[in-house]
């Protein structure tokens, strides 16, 4: 029930006959956020007038993802300035990135699934506002413990991109879903790279506090944009509680083969990608390159190469839109295997090879993420926020594993062994993919069925014809049942004056059966 201050927009629901429609109460949809902030009329939910998910809205989702996720990475180039400002050792400030990542993981687990339970417009606006207030505290505090606590809390509410991803899948038409997801995902990846670059450049010339003042301003822009551009949708699962949402997340992990396959592939892919980028500093600072005095600048330039890979998102999205997602994952995994092999063979021989590997890994990693997300989101439209939360948690754990294992392999066995480790992870991805074919039923864990067609348009056309056939059969059955119901009263009605105890229906049923037999002998259905 709406609060006393909320106004209600009534939309009639088409049910039954005209008389029933007039008697049925109109379904009510809110016209305010939080009971007192009016929603712009063009953004209110009206089921008879669906929202148009255009390029502007898609780009605005990507922009919001960029500058929300960047909050997690501003701290990384500023650790030395934190140490000087708070007057503590490097060891104490080194916990700040760890606390930030831990807060983000907690937000993924506890907050992002709320997208399946509450109105997402309200949830996103509230999270952006809370993050903005916490960032103000980060910028002005002079106490290290308070700074660490605020960073942890801000990271928890920085999960807006992981709510926008499922919302994009809901809003975008099916034929453009992968392209739309690619734009949002590219915004997220751009934020990871841009956060470090902006913080490093601004912090080099001014105080670290200016970085966070800039962040507050950008989040203010995101907040206003969310209010003016984000459409309102009703809650998806009104029959579930918050604990039901958490329970079903755990249940999906053991009951959804398609999700588990995507999680394993995402884990290995994230570990491979992270292992390369984390150890790139060691490779460029040692033999044969010896960029040790300029390693920070060089790594920044390689980050720009990574940004070029991110910019290919619209093209990779359109490519995936034309394919069954399984084949998109296969092509991307094979591409990552090829570039990992280049790194294994020439990573310490030619700097040009390293540049090529940076670009190639970025492009195919992004293609794979879009394909996996498109595939997983097709499992259940009402559970996309939960499915995305589980999927991103697998990405997060892959990053942690890749950082640890990649660093150990490189330092103990060298760059070529690291390349072999990356190739092994790519081989594991391909193996997991082949365990379960592209067209198997939802709950089948292993095997193949439904052929090997790779074009999505052909599969969609096939499903359309099957649906039309089922609808036609259902219509024929309904007509046949209607005809039978019309004949039965006439055939079984007792004649006037005949005693009611005479059981005419049994005789008539036999006669009808004989008539049906004779019709079937003539070839009629």
NORJO-V981186 format. One record per residue. N is the residue number from 1. RES is the residue in one letter. SS is DSSP state (@ for helix, = for strand, . for the rest). PHI is phi as a letter, one per 20 degrees, with the letter a starting at -180 (* if undefined). OMEGA is omega in whole degrees, 0 to 359 (* if undefined). Layout:
((N;RES;SS;PHI;OMEGA) (N;RES;SS;PHI;OMEGA))
This chain:
((1;X;.;*;182) (2;X;.;f;178) (3;X;.;f;183) (4;X;.;g;182) (5;X;.;e;183) (6;X;.;e;173) (7;X;.;e;187) (8;X;=;c;176) (9;X;=;d;186) (10;X;=;e;178) (11;X;=;c;180) (12;X;.;f;179) (13;X;.;d;181) (14;X;.;f;179) (15;X;.;c;171) (16;X;.;l;182) (17;X;.;f;180) (18;X;@;f;180) (19;X;@;f;180) (20;X;@;f;178) (21;X;@;f;180) (22;X;@;f;181) (23;X;@;f;184) (24;X;.;f;178) (25;X;.;f;179) (26;X;.;f;177) (27;X;=;f;188) (28;X;=;d;178) (29;X;=;c;185) (30;X;=;f;176) (31;X;.;d;178) (32;X;=;c;171) (33;X;=;e;178) (34;X;.;m;175) (35;X;.;n;183) (36;X;.;b;179) (37;X;=;e;183) (38;X;=;f;175) (39;X;.;e;175) (40;X;.;g;188) (41;X;@;g;183) (42;X;@;f;181) (43;X;@;d;179) (44;X;.;f;183) (45;X;.;f;176) (46;X;.;c;187) (47;X;.;g;181) (48;X;.;e;181) (49;X;.;c;184) (50;X;.;f;178) (51;X;.;f;174) (52;X;.;e;179) (53;X;.;e;183) (54;X;.;e;183) (55;X;@;f;181) (56;X;@;f;180) (57;X;@;f;180) (58;X;@;f;180) (59;X;@;f;179) (60;X;@;f;175) (61;X;@;f;178) (62;X;@;f;178) (63;X;@;f;179) (64;X;@;f;179) (65;X;@;f;181) (66;X;@;g;189) (67;X;@;e;171) (68;X;@;e;182) (69;X;@;f;178) (70;X;@;f;178) (71;X;@;g;183) (72;X;@;f;191) (73;X;.;d;177) (74;X;.;f;187) (75;X;.;f;191) (76;X;@;f;179) (77;X;@;e;188) (78;X;@;d;187) (79;X;@;f;180) (80;X;@;f;178) (81;X;@;f;176) (82;X;@;g;182) (83;X;@;f;180) (84;X;@;f;184) (85;X;@;f;182) (86;X;@;e;179) (87;X;.;m;181) (88;X;.;c;182) (89;X;.;f;176) (90;X;@;f;183) (91;X;@;f;182) (92;X;@;f;180) (93;X;@;f;180) (94;X;.;f;179) (95;X;@;f;184) (96;X;@;f;177) (97;X;@;f;179) (98;X;@;f;178) (99;X;@;f;179) (100;X;@;f;180) (101;X;@;f;178) (102;X;@;f;177) (103;X;@;f;179) (104;X;@;f;178) (105;X;@;f;179) (106;X;@;f;177) (107;X;@;f;177) (108;X;@;g;184) (109;X;@;f;191) (110;X;@;d;186) (111;X;.;d;184) (112;X;@;g;176) (113;X;@;f;179) (114;X;@;f;176) (115;X;@;f;177) (116;X;@;e;187) (117;X;.;c;185) (118;X;.;c;176) (119;X;.;f;188) (120;X;@;f;177) (121;X;@;g;178) (122;X;@;f;182) (123;X;@;f;182) (124;X;@;f;179) (125;X;@;f;180) (126;X;@;f;181) (127;X;@;f;179) (128;X;@;f;181) (129;X;@;f;180) (130;X;@;f;180) (131;X;@;f;179) (132;X;@;f;179) (133;X;@;f;180) (134;X;@;f;179) (135;X;@;f;173) (136;X;@;g;178) (137;X;@;f;178) (138;X;@;f;184) (139;X;@;f;188) (140;X;@;d;186) (141;X;.;f;178) (142;X;.;d;182) (143;X;.;d;184) (144;X;@;f;182) (145;X;@;f;176) (146;X;@;f;178) (147;X;@;f;180) (148;X;@;f;180) (149;X;@;f;180) (150;X;@;f;176) (151;X;@;f;179) (152;X;@;f;181) (153;X;@;f;178) (154;X;@;f;179) (155;X;@;f;180) (156;X;@;f;184) (157;X;.;e;179) (158;X;.;e;182) (159;X;.;e;180) (160;X;@;g;179) (161;X;@;g;181) (162;X;@;e;170) (163;X;@;e;178) (164;X;@;f;181) (165;X;@;f;177) (166;X;@;f;178) (167;X;@;f;176) (168;X;@;f;179) (169;X;@;f;178) (170;X;@;f;186) (171;X;@;e;185) (172;X;.;f;174) (173;X;.;f;185) (174;X;@;g;183) (175;X;@;f;179) (176;X;@;c;187) (177;X;@;f;182) (178;X;@;f;178) (179;X;@;f;180) (180;X;@;f;178) (181;X;@;f;180) (182;X;@;f;179) (183;X;@;f;179) (184;X;@;f;180) (185;X;@;f;178) (186;X;@;f;175) (187;X;@;f;179) (188;X;@;f;180) (189;X;@;f;177) (190;X;@;f;178) (191;X;@;f;178) (192;X;@;f;180) (193;X;@;f;185) (194;X;@;f;180) (195;X;@;g;180) (196;X;@;f;183) (197;X;@;f;181) (198;X;@;f;181) (199;X;@;f;180) (200;X;@;f;182) (201;X;@;f;182) (202;X;@;f;181) (203;X;@;f;180) (204;X;@;f;185) (205;X;@;d;181) (206;X;.;c;179) (207;X;.;f;178) (208;X;@;f;180) (209;X;@;f;179) (210;X;@;f;178) (211;X;@;g;183) (212;X;@;f;171) (213;X;@;f;176) (214;X;@;f;179) (215;X;@;f;178) (216;X;@;f;180) (217;X;@;f;180) (218;X;@;f;178) (219;X;@;f;174) (220;X;@;f;177) (221;X;@;f;178) (222;X;@;f;180) (223;X;@;f;179) (224;X;@;f;179) (225;X;@;f;178) (226;X;@;f;180) (227;X;@;f;187) (228;X;@;e;188) (229;X;@;c;188) (230;X;.;e;180) (231;X;.;f;180) (232;X;.;e;175) (233;X;.;c;177) (234;X;.;f;178) (235;X;.;f;185) (236;X;.;f;190) (237;X;.;c;183) (238;X;.;f;182) (239;X;.;e;183) (240;X;.;d;173) (241;X;.;d;180) (242;X;@;f;180) (243;X;@;f;173) (244;X;@;f;179) (245;X;@;f;180) (246;X;@;f;180) (247;X;@;f;181) (248;X;@;f;174) (249;X;@;g;178) (250;X;@;f;180) (251;X;@;f;180) (252;X;@;g;184) (253;X;@;f;182) (254;X;@;d;182) (255;X;@;c;183) (256;X;.;d;181) (257;X;@;g;181) (258;X;@;f;177) (259;X;@;f;181) (260;X;@;f;176) (261;X;@;f;178) (262;X;@;f;179) (263;X;@;f;181) (264;X;@;f;178) (265;X;@;f;179) (266;X;@;f;179) (267;X;@;f;183) (268;X;@;f;180) (269;X;@;f;179) (270;X;@;f;178) (271;X;@;f;179) (272;X;@;f;183) (273;X;@;f;182) (274;X;@;f;180) (275;X;@;g;179) (276;X;@;f;186) (277;X;@;f;180) (278;X;@;f;183) (279;X;@;e;179) (280;X;@;f;177) (281;X;@;f;180) (282;X;@;f;181) (283;X;@;f;183) (284;X;@;f;180) (285;X;@;e;181) (286;X;.;d;180) (287;X;.;f;6) (288;X;.;e;189) (289;X;.;e;177) (290;X;.;l;176) (291;X;.;e;189) (292;X;@;g;181) (293;X;@;f;181) (294;X;@;c;190) (295;X;@;f;180) (296;X;@;f;178) (297;X;@;f;182) (298;X;@;f;177) (299;X;@;f;177) (300;X;@;f;178) (301;X;@;f;176) (302;X;@;f;173) (303;X;@;f;176) (304;X;@;f;175) (305;X;@;f;176) (306;X;@;f;178) (307;X;@;f;177) (308;X;@;f;176) (309;X;@;f;178) (310;X;@;f;182) (311;X;.;f;179) (312;X;.;e;185) (313;X;@;g;181) (314;X;@;g;181) (315;X;@;f;178) (316;X;@;f;178) (317;X;@;f;179) (318;X;@;f;177) (319;X;@;f;181) (320;X;@;f;179) (321;X;@;g;182) (322;X;.;e;186) (323;X;=;d;164) (324;X;.;f;187) (325;X;@;g;180) (326;X;@;g;181) (327;X;@;f;174) (328;X;@;f;177) (329;X;@;f;181) (330;X;@;f;181) (331;X;@;f;181) (332;X;@;f;180) (333;X;@;f;177) (334;X;@;f;177) (335;X;@;f;177) (336;X;@;f;177) (337;X;@;f;180) (338;X;@;f;182) (339;X;@;f;173) (340;X;@;f;177) (341;X;@;f;177) (342;X;@;f;178) (343;X;@;f;180) (344;X;@;f;184) (345;X;@;e;189) (346;X;@;c;185) (347;X;.;g;180) (348;X;.;d;180) (349;X;.;d;183) (350;X;.;c;178) (351;X;@;f;176) (352;X;@;f;178) (353;X;@;f;179) (354;X;@;f;178) (355;X;@;f;180) (356;X;@;f;180) (357;X;@;f;178) (358;X;@;g;182) (359;X;@;f;183) (360;X;@;f;179) (361;X;@;f;179) (362;X;@;f;182) (363;X;@;f;185) (364;X;@;f;174) (365;X;@;f;179) (366;X;@;f;177) (367;X;@;g;180) (368;X;@;f;180) (369;X;@;f;179) (370;X;@;f;181) (371;X;@;f;180) (372;X;@;f;180) (373;X;@;f;178) (374;X;@;f;180) (375;X;@;f;183) (376;X;@;f;180) (377;X;@;f;179) (378;X;.;f;183) (379;X;.;f;184) (380;X;.;b;183) (381;X;@;f;182) (382;X;@;e;183) (383;X;@;c;187) (384;X;@;f;179) (385;X;@;f;178) (386;X;@;f;178) (387;X;@;f;179) (388;X;@;f;179) (389;X;@;f;179) (390;X;@;f;181) (391;X;@;f;181) (392;X;@;f;175) (393;X;@;f;176) (394;X;@;f;176) (395;X;@;f;182) (396;X;@;f;179) (397;X;@;f;176) (398;X;@;f;177) (399;X;@;f;180) (400;X;@;f;180) (401;X;@;f;180) (402;X;@;f;178) (403;X;@;f;183) (404;X;@;f;184) (405;X;@;f;181) (406;X;@;f;180) (407;X;@;f;180) (408;X;@;f;181) (409;X;@;f;182) (410;X;@;f;185) (411;X;@;f;183) (412;X;@;e;188) (413;X;@;c;175) (414;X;.;n;187) (415;X;@;f;182) (416;X;@;f;176) (417;X;@;f;177) (418;X;@;f;176) (419;X;@;f;176) (420;X;@;f;177) (421;X;@;f;178) (422;X;@;f;178) (423;X;@;f;179) (424;X;@;f;177) (425;X;@;f;178) (426;X;@;f;176) (427;X;@;f;177) (428;X;@;f;179) (429;X;@;g;181) (430;X;@;f;178) (431;X;@;f;179) (432;X;@;f;180) (433;X;@;f;183) (434;X;@;f;177) (435;X;@;f;185) (436;X;=;c;187) (437;X;.;f;187) (438;X;.;f;187) (439;X;.;c;181) (440;X;.;f;180) (441;X;.;f;190) (442;X;.;g;189) (443;X;.;d;177) (444;X;.;e;186) (445;X;.;e;187) (446;X;.;c;172) (447;X;=;p;182) (448;X;.;c;173) (449;X;.;a;176) (450;X;.;n;177) (451;X;.;n;185) (452;X;.;c;181) (453;X;.;f;184) (454;X;.;d;184) (455;X;=;e;182) (456;X;@;f;181) (457;X;@;f;178) (458;X;@;f;179) (459;X;@;f;180) (460;X;@;f;178) (461;X;@;f;179) (462;X;@;f;179) (463;X;@;f;179) (464;X;@;f;179) (465;X;@;f;178) (466;X;@;f;179) (467;X;@;f;178) (468;X;@;f;178) (469;X;@;f;179) (470;X;@;f;179) (471;X;@;f;179) (472;X;@;f;178) (473;X;@;f;178) (474;X;@;f;177) (475;X;@;f;178) (476;X;@;f;179) (477;X;@;f;179) (478;X;@;f;178) (479;X;@;f;180) (480;X;@;f;179) (481;X;@;f;179) (482;X;@;f;178) (483;X;@;f;180) (484;X;@;f;181) (485;X;@;f;177) (486;X;@;f;181) (487;X;@;f;187) (488;X;@;g;181) (489;X;@;f;180) (490;X;@;f;184) (491;X;@;f;186) (492;X;@;d;182) (493;X;.;f;180) (494;X;.;f;178) (495;X;.;f;183) (496;X;.;f;179) (497;X;.;n;181) (498;X;.;e;179) (499;X;.;f;184) (500;X;.;f;184) (501;X;.;f;178) (502;X;.;f;186) (503;X;.;e;179) (504;X;@;f;182) (505;X;@;g;183) (506;X;@;f;180) (507;X;@;f;181) (508;X;@;f;179) (509;X;@;f;178) (510;X;@;f;179) (511;X;@;f;181) (512;X;@;f;179) (513;X;@;f;179) (514;X;@;f;178) (515;X;@;f;178) (516;X;@;f;179) (517;X;@;f;181) (518;X;@;f;177) (519;X;@;f;180) (520;X;@;f;177) (521;X;@;f;179) (522;X;.;e;177) (523;X;.;n;178) (524;X;.;f;179) (525;X;.;f;*))
